Amino acid sequence: MKCKLIWCNVRKQVSTNVKLYESLDYDIIDDFTVQNSKGFTIDVISMGKNVY
């Protein structure tokens, strides 16, 4: 059986989203900062899990 990583990017500041994905067995795989079109920086977490 083949394993595939599924992932998403979640704003770090929105703890309810982080908790939601953690409850669905996602793990934090990366942590970084992006800049939106208005020049504001946003802390982002990549979360992923392996599915079969």
CORZI-V120800 format. One line per field, one symbol per residue. burial: b if it has 16 or more other C-alpha atoms within 10 Angstrom, else e. Layout:
burial=???
This chain:
burial=eeeeeebebbbbeeeeebeebeeeebbbeeeeeeeeeeeeeeebbbbbbeee
